[in-house]
C-alpha cells in the first residue's frame, strides 16, 4: 500500500475540496491521460487508472470518510480481510461499526443485514468525439477502471478447492446480540460479529489473488453507441458496467462524459448549426450560385442580388438531430462580403469607374444614414 500516491494529490485538489471541484479535476485529468489520446503509452494508461481509482473513492462520501481516517487500507478491496474474514486492521474491528458510532452511518453496504445483497457503486469515464461524430452518432471503445469479482475465486474469497464456512458465532447473519444489564433492566443491542468481521462467513484458506476480499480492481473496455445529436458534456449511462455488487447484488452503472471537439467551420447553438460564408463584391451585387458546407456535405444555394454583409439565410433541416426525438435543427448561414485587397493600378481604375457610374439609389442604406446624420445636426 505504501507505493500508492495520495488520492488528493492524484487529482490535484486539496483535502477540503468540494464535490464539484473533485469532479472537475477528475474530468480534466481523465481527458488528459485517456488511452485514446495516447495509444501505446503505458505511463498515461497507468495514470488514467490512478485517476479513476482516486475519483472512485473521493466522489463517494462513505469511501472518502474512510480514506481520510484510515488511508488506502480503509477503501482498497485488495487490502485483504485475512483468514478470519475480519477487517484489514485485525482484532475484529468493523469499520462500519466505527462510522456508525461516530457519524451515525453513511449508508454503506453493511446497513441492515451485513451479508445481504447490495448494488455495486457507479463509476465514471470520459470519451472525446469529433463535431461530425456528435451529429451523426458513432461507436467508441471506452476504457475505464472498476472493481470486479475476483476471477481466481469467483468472488467467494476462498482459495481454489476450498470454500467459506458459515460463521457459527452469528449463524451467518454477520450480527450478534449483546445483553447488558442496566438500572432499567436488560438492554439488548446488536453489533457486527467479531468472529467473521460482519461477513457471516469464515474463510480458513483465503484466495491469494484478492487476499480473501473476493474483489479486485480491473481495467475494462466496453463498446458504447453514442447517439446522433449528443451535446458536449452530456452523460451516457451504461447499466451494469460499474463496480461489482456485494453478496450477489447487481453491478453499478458506468457514467460516460462525452467531450465534443470544436469545428473549424461550424458552431452549434442548441440543435441549430451556424457558419460564415465569404462572397465577393460582385457576387453580393449581382447575385450568384454559391456552394455552402453542411453537416451532410456541400449544397448549392442562390445568393440574391444586393446581398449585404451579415445577411443570414436558413437551410431548413440541416442542423443536428433532436436527441431522443424526431426531426432536426436548421442551419443558419451568415454572409460576409469580402472587400478585395492588393488591387493593381488597372483594377483600381475599374473600381473608380464603377463608383462614378453608381448613384445614391444604389446605396439606400448609406443614403439613409447620411440623411439621419444631417437631421441630427439641424
KEBASE-208887 format. One record per residue (C-alpha): x, y, z; residue number from 1. Coordinates in steps of 0.05 Angstrom, whole numbers. Layout:
<<X; Y; Z>; NUM>
...
//
This chain:
<<0; 0; 0>; 1>
<<58; 46; 13>; 2>
<<73; 56; -60>; 3>
<<6; 88; -75>; 4>
<<1; 163; -83>; 5>
<<-46; 205; -42>; 6>
<<-114; 208; -79>; 7>
<<-120; 283; -68>; 8>
<<-50; 292; -98>; 9>
<<-70; 248; -158>; 10>
<<-129; 294; -175>; 11>
<<-91; 357; -156>; 12>
<<-142; 381; -104>; 13>
<<-139; 399; -30>; 14>
<<-166; 354; 24>; 15>
<<-223; 402; 35>; 16>
<<-244; 404; -38>; 17>
<<-319; 402; -53>; 18>
<<-354; 351; -97>; 19>
<<-357; 398; -157>; 20>
<<-283; 414; -152>; 21>
<<-266; 340; -148>; 22>
<<-310; 323; -207>; 23>
<<-280; 379; -249>; 24>
<<-209; 356; -232>; 25>
<<-225; 284; -249>; 26>
<<-254; 302; -317>; 27>
<<-193; 345; -334>; 28>
<<-144; 291; -313>; 29>
<<-183; 234; -346>; 30>
<<-185; 273; -411>; 31>
<<-110; 288; -406>; 32>
<<-88; 216; -396>; 33>
<<-143; 179; -435>; 34>
<<-114; 119; -474>; 35>
<<-150; 141; -537>; 36>
<<-106; 204; -539>; 37>
<<-42; 166; -522>; 38>
<<-44; 99; -557>; 39>
<<10; 52; -533>; 40>
<<33; 99; -477>; 41>
<<37; 55; -415>; 42>
<<53; 113; -369>; 43>
<<-10; 150; -389>; 44>
<<-50; 86; -384>; 45>
<<-26; 76; -312>; 46>
<<-41; 149; -294>; 47>
<<-111; 141; -325>; 48>
<<-123; 81; -279>; 49>
<<-96; 121; -220>; 50>
<<-142; 180; -234>; 51>
<<-204; 134; -239>; 52>
<<-185; 99; -175>; 53>
<<-176; 165; -138>; 54>
<<-243; 192; -163>; 55>
<<-280; 128; -145>; 56>
<<-261; 139; -73>; 57>
<<-264; 215; -67>; 58>
<<-331; 221; -102>; 59>
<<-364; 174; -52>; 60>
<<-377; 206; 16>; 61>
<<-372; 139; 52>; 62>
<<-307; 117; 20>; 63>
<<-277; 187; 25>; 64>
<<-291; 189; 100>; 65>
<<-257; 121; 108>; 66>
<<-198; 143; 66>; 67>
<<-190; 208; 105>; 68>
<<-186; 169; 170>; 69>
<<-151; 104; 151>; 70>
<<-117; 119; 85>; 71>
<<-114; 68; 28>; 72>
<<-125; 10; 75>; 73>
<<-195; 34; 90>; 74>
<<-220; 32; 18>; 75>
<<-178; -16; -24>; 76>
<<-214; -83; -37>; 77>
<<-147; -117; -47>; 78>
<<-125; -100; 23>; 79>
<<-149; -167; 46>; 80>
<<-191; -189; 105>; 81>
<<-146; -247; 123>; 82>
<<-163; -317; 144>; 83>
<<-215; -298; 195>; 84>
<<-254; -255; 146>; 85>
<<-244; -194; 191>; 86>
<<-224; -123; 172>; 87>
<<-154; -105; 148>; 88>
<<-139; -75; 216>; 89>
<<-145; -141; 253>; 90>
<<-174; -154; 322>; 91>
<<-245; -159; 295>; 92>
<<-251; -84; 283>; 93>
<<-311; -68; 238>; 94>
<<-305; -3; 200>; 95>
<<-380; 3; 191>; 96>
<<-389; -1; 266>; 97>
<<-336; 53; 276>; 98>
<<-370; 100; 228>; 99>
<<-439; 85; 254>; 100>
<<-415; 101; 325>; 101>
<<-383; 167; 308>; 102>
<<-424; 192; 248>; 103>
<<-490; 156; 250>; 104>
<<-473; 115; 189>; 105>
<<-462; 134; 116>; 106>
<<-509; 87; 81>; 107>
<<-454; 36; 69>; 108>
<<-462; -34; 44>; 109>
<<-469; -65; 113>; 110>
<<-531; -29; 137>; 111>
<<-586; -78; 154>; 112>
<<-562; -149; 143>; 113>
<<-487; -149; 134>; 114>
<<-489; -205; 84>; 115>
<<-550; -181; 45>; 116>
<<-543; -170; -30>; 117>
<<-522; -98; -45>; 118>
<<-516; -60; -110>; 119>
<<-445; -40; -131>; 120>
<<-423; 32; -137>; 121>
<<-424; 73; -202>; 122>
<<-360; 92; -238>; 123>
<<-344; 147; -287>; 124>
<<-304; 153; -351>; 125>
<<-298; 202; -409>; 126>
<<-294; 199; -485>; 127>
<<-276; 252; -536>; 128>
<<-311; 253; -604>; 129>
<<-310; 298; -665>; 130>
<<-362; 350; -683>; 131>
<<-384; 306; -741>; 132>
<<-390; 244; -697>; 133>
<<-435; 282; -649>; 134>
<<-480; 300; -708>; 135>
<<-483; 230; -740>; 136>
<<-471; 185; -680>; 137>
<<-415; 134; -673>; 138>
<<-388; 75; -634>; 139>
<<-330; 82; -586>; 140>
<<-289; 35; -542>; 141>
<<-287; 63; -471>; 142>
<<-230; 42; -425>; 143>
<<-242; 51; -350>; 144>
<<-225; 20; -283>; 145>
<<-276; -14; -237>; 146>
<<-279; -65; -181>; 147>
<<-299; -134; -204>; 148>
<<-307; -203; -173>; 149>
<<-240; -238; -166>; 150>
<<-230; -283; -227>; 151>
<<-189; -331; -185>; 152>
<<-241; -347; -131>; 153>
<<-302; -321; -169>; 154>
<<-319; -273; -113>; 155>
<<-321; -325; -56>; 156>
<<-256; -301; -24>; 157>
<<-235; -373; -13>; 158>
<<-176; -407; -48>; 159>
<<-188; -457; -103>; 160>
<<-211; -524; -75>; 161>
<<-238; -493; -11>; 162>
<<-300; -454; 9>; 163>
<<-323; -406; 61>; 164>
<<-359; -433; 122>; 165>
<<-419; -404; 156>; 166>
<<-398; -368; 219>; 167>
<<-421; -408; 279>; 168>
<<-419; -347; 325>; 169>
<<-472; -308; 287>; 170>
<<-505; -363; 247>; 171>
<<-485; -328; 183>; 172>
<<-522; -263; 197>; 173>
<<-460; -222; 209>; 174>
<<-491; -192; 273>; 175>
<<-491; -215; 345>; 176>
<<-539; -195; 401>; 177>
<<-509; -169; 466>; 178>
<<-549; -169; 531>; 179>
<<-527; -115; 580>; 180>
<<-555; -104; 650>; 181>
<<-573; -33; 669>; 182>
<<-613; 1; 725>; 183>
<<-672; -3; 678>; 184>
<<-666; -77; 663>; 185>
<<-632; -118; 609>; 186>
<<-617; -79; 545>; 187>
<<-606; -116; 480>; 188>
<<-561; -87; 427>; 189>
<<-533; -114; 362>; 190>
<<-464; -105; 334>; 191>
<<-420; -135; 280>; 192>
<<-396; -204; 294>; 193>
<<-323; -204; 317>; 194>
<<-311; -275; 293>; 195>
<<-327; -262; 219>; 196>
<<-319; -187; 216>; 197>
<<-392; -179; 198>; 198>
<<-389; -222; 134>; 199>
<<-427; -281; 162>; 200>
<<-372; -327; 136>; 201>
<<-306; -354; 158>; 202>
<<-251; -364; 107>; 203>
<<-197; -412; 132>; 204>
<<-159; -412; 66>; 205>
<<-165; -343; 33>; 206>
<<-153; -331; -41>; 207>
<<-82; -305; -52>; 208>
<<-101; -261; -110>; 209>
<<-152; -219; -73>; 210>
<<-130; -235; -2>; 211>
<<-199; -262; 15>; 212>
<<-238; -200; -5>; 213>
<<-269; -233; -66>; 214>
<<-258; -169; -106>; 215>
<<-203; -139; -149>; 216>
<<-193; -75; -189>; 217>
<<-193; -85; -264>; 218>
<<-185; -43; -327>; 219>
<<-242; -58; -373>; 220>
<<-263; -37; -443>; 221>
<<-335; -32; -467>; 222>
<<-363; -12; -535>; 223>
<<-412; 45; -529>; 224>
<<-461; 71; -581>; 225>
<<-462; 146; -580>; 226>
<<-528; 173; -608>; 227>
<<-533; 225; -662>; 228>
<<-546; 294; -634>; 229>
<<-509; 286; -568>; 230>
<<-483; 351; -539>; 231>
<<-416; 368; -508>; 232>
<<-413; 349; -434>; 233>
<<-473; 303; -437>; 234>
<<-471; 238; -397>; 235>
<<-487; 169; -423>; 236>
<<-508; 116; -372>; 237>
<<-485; 45; -386>; 238>
<<-523; -1; -339>; 239>
<<-488; -58; -303>; 240>
<<-417; -37; -322>; 241>
<<-398; -5; -255>; 242>
<<-369; -37; -193>; 243>
<<-389; -108; -177>; 244>
<<-445; -116; -126>; 245>
<<-437; -148; -57>; 246>
<<-463; -216; -39>; 247>
<<-494; -228; -107>; 248>
<<-522; -158; -114>; 249>
<<-524; -124; -183>; 250>
<<-466; -84; -210>; 251>
<<-469; -8; -211>; 252>
<<-470; 34; -274>; 253>
<<-418; 67; -317>; 254>
<<-427; 142; -330>; 255>
<<-392; 166; -393>; 256>
<<-379; 240; -400>; 257>
<<-378; 260; -474>; 258>
<<-330; 314; -496>; 259>
<<-343; 342; -567>; 260>
<<-286; 376; -604>; 261>
<<-299; 443; -636>; 262>
<<-304; 451; -711>; 263>
<<-265; 498; -756>; 264>
<<-327; 520; -795>; 265>
<<-389; 503; -755>; 266>
<<-416; 528; -688>; 267>
<<-472; 492; -651>; 268>
<<-529; 531; -619>; 269>
<<-579; 484; -589>; 270>
<<-595; 437; -646>; 271>
<<-581; 490; -699>; 272>
<<-515; 499; -736>; 273>
<<-485; 567; -754>; 274>
<<-429; 582; -803>; 275>
<<-400; 641; -841>; 276>
<<-398; 644; -917>; 277>
<<-350; 692; -952>; 278>
<<-371; 720; -1020>; 279>
<<-342; 772; -1068>; 280>
<<-369; 842; -1081>; 281>
<<-394; 822; -1150>; 282>
<<-429; 760; -1122>; 283>
<<-463; 804; -1070>; 284>
<<-483; 857; -1120>; 285>
<<-505; 813; -1178>; 286>
<<-527; 750; -1141>; 287>
<<-495; 682; -1153>; 288>
<<-499; 608; -1142>; 289>
<<-452; 590; -1085>; 290>
<<-431; 526; -1050>; 291>
<<-448; 521; -976>; 292>
<<-417; 469; -929>; 293>
<<-465; 430; -886>; 294>
<<-462; 370; -838>; 295>
<<-485; 326; -895>; 296>
<<-437; 354; -948>; 297>
<<-436; 414; -994>; 298>
<<-501; 441; -1023>; 299>
<<-515; 496; -1075>; 300>
<<-552; 560; -1057>; 301>
<<-571; 621; -1098>; 302>
<<-549; 686; -1066>; 303>
<<-599; 741; -1085>; 304>
<<-578; 805; -1118>; 305>
<<-559; 860; -1070>; 306>
<<-539; 814; -1012>; 307>
<<-507; 853; -955>; 308>
<<-452; 832; -906>; 309>
<<-482; 799; -844>; 310>
<<-545; 778; -880>; 311>
<<-568; 710; -855>; 312>
<<-604; 655; -893>; 313>
<<-631; 589; -867>; 314>
<<-624; 518; -893>; 315>
<<-682; 481; -862>; 316>
<<-669; 413; -830>; 317>
<<-593; 417; -839>; 318>
<<-577; 421; -765>; 319>
<<-568; 368; -711>; 320>
<<-617; 311; -700>; 321>
<<-663; 323; -640>; 322>
<<-635; 275; -588>; 323>
<<-690; 227; -567>; 324>
<<-740; 257; -615>; 325>
<<-756; 266; -688>; 326>
<<-731; 318; -737>; 327>
<<-670; 362; -739>; 328>
<<-650; 433; -726>; 329>
<<-634; 483; -781>; 330>
<<-570; 512; -809>; 331>
<<-561; 587; -809>; 332>
<<-510; 618; -856>; 333>
<<-483; 688; -843>; 334>
<<-458; 722; -907>; 335>
<<-393; 761; -903>; 336>
<<-378; 806; -964>; 337>
<<-303; 808; -970>; 338>
<<-272; 873; -996>; 339>
<<-213; 858; -1043>; 340>
<<-143; 877; -1022>; 341>
<<-78; 887; -1061>; 342>
<<-110; 917; -1123>; 343>
<<-67; 933; -1183>; 344>
<<-69; 1001; -1217>; 345>
<<-116; 976; -1271>; 346>
<<-162; 944; -1220>; 347>
<<-165; 1008; -1180>; 348>
<<-185; 1047; -1243>; 349>
<<-241; 998; -1257>; 350>
<<-267; 1005; -1186>; 351>
<<-265; 1081; -1191>; 352>
<<-302; 1077; -1258>; 353>
<<-355; 1034; -1226>; 354>
<<-362; 1081; -1168>; 355>
<<-372; 1141; -1215>; 356>
<<-426; 1103; -1251>; 357>
<<-465; 1090; -1187>; 358>
<<-511; 1138; -1151>; 359>
<<-545; 1145; -1083>; 360>
<<-602; 1099; -1104>; 361>
<<-552; 1043; -1109>; 362>
<<-534; 1054; -1035>; 363>
<<-601; 1061; -999>; 364>
<<-573; 1046; -930>; 365>
<<-516; 1094; -938>; 366>
<<-563; 1149; -962>; 367>
<<-610; 1136; -903>; 368>
<<-551; 1141; -855>; 369>
<<-528; 1208; -881>; 370>
<<-600; 1235; -882>; 371>
<<-606; 1218; -808>; 372>
<<-539; 1249; -793>; 373>
<<-559; 1312; -828>; 374>
<<-624; 1318; -788>; 375>
<<-587; 1308; -723>; 376>
<<-543; 1368; -740>; 377>
<<-601; 1414; -755>; 378>
//
